[in-house]
């Protein structure tokens, strides 16, 4: 990743963080990463973030990782439940657990394992 690409990546992370009125420390806590790591990404000093770290940041911001990488908004069905669960004051591990249950339910429903309720 070039320095320009790293700066752009950092700018996108910072823009998403500020849009949610989060401090670097708050984002770091949500993502389970060190605040210094987030700050170095945002400044462009850190140029080779791991896929895992980017996913943690995306989850913490309730956005798709592709939005961080490309700057384009991506509709993420996965992010919506996580964003709501975060408003309940759940820990990151609790959010991951409940979101996983929701995702499993949705996958099973799509495969026809559950009948849809009548809407009448």
N, C-alpha and C positions, 0 to 999 in steps of 0.2 A: 504494500500500500504506500503510495507516495505521500509526502508531507502534505500536499494540497488535498489529497483524498482524505487523509486523517483529519485535517482541519475541518473539512466539510462534514465528515462523520461526526466530529465533536460538536460542530455547530448545530447539526440536526438533533443530537442528543440534548444539547442545551436548550434549543428552541422548544422541544417537546416538554422538557422539565419545567421551563418557565411558564409554558402555557397552562400547566397544572399547578402553578404557584408553589413549586417544591424547591427547597434548598438542595444543595449538593448532598448534604448529610442525610436529608430525608429520602432522597432517591437512593442513596447508598444503603440505607437501612432497609428500604423496601426490596431492593435487589439482592441484599445479602453480600454486598461488596464494600470495600474500603472507600471512604469518601475521597481519599487521595487518588485512588485509581480513576474514579469518575472525573475528578478535576483534571487529571492528566489526559484523559480521553477528550474532554471538552476543549482543552487548550491545544490539542493536536500534538502534545508531547508524547503521548502513548500512541503508537502507530500500528500495533498488531493485536487488537483485542481478540480474545478467543470467541468462538461461536457461542460457547456456553455463557460467557459474560454478556455478549450482545443480547442473547435470549433473555437473560435475567433482567437486563435493563428494559427491554421491550415489555416484558411481563409487568415489571414495576410501573411502567408508564401506561399500561393497558393499550399498547399499540403493537402492530405486527413488526417483526424484526426487519421485514423488507422496507418498511417506512424509514427505519433508521439507515439502512444501507443505501436506499435510492432517493429518499426524500419525497417519494410519492405516497400519498395516502392509500392504504390498502384496507378494505373492509375486513375486519377480523371478527368473525363470530365468536372466536375463542376469547377475545378481550372483553366482551360485554359482561359475561358473568363475573369475571375477575374484578372489573371496575366496580360493579355493584357490591361484591363481597368485601372489597377494600373499605367501602363506606360503613360497613358494620363493625369495623375495628378488629377484624380477625388478623391473626399473625400470618406471615407469609406461608408457613407450613400448613396452617388451617385453610388458607385460600387455595393452595395447591391441592389439598385433599378434597375439598368440596368441589372445586372446579373439575377435578379428575372424575368425581362421581357424576357430575353433570355431563361431561364429555362422553363417558361410558354409556350413560343412559341415552344420550342423543344418538350415538353410534348404533346401539341395540335397537332403538326405535326405527332408525333408517333401514336396518336390516329386517324389519318386520317382526321383531321379537315381542313388541308390545302393540296392542290394538289402540288406535286413536279413540278418544272419547267422542261420543256423539255431541255435536254442538247445538242440538235443538233443545 
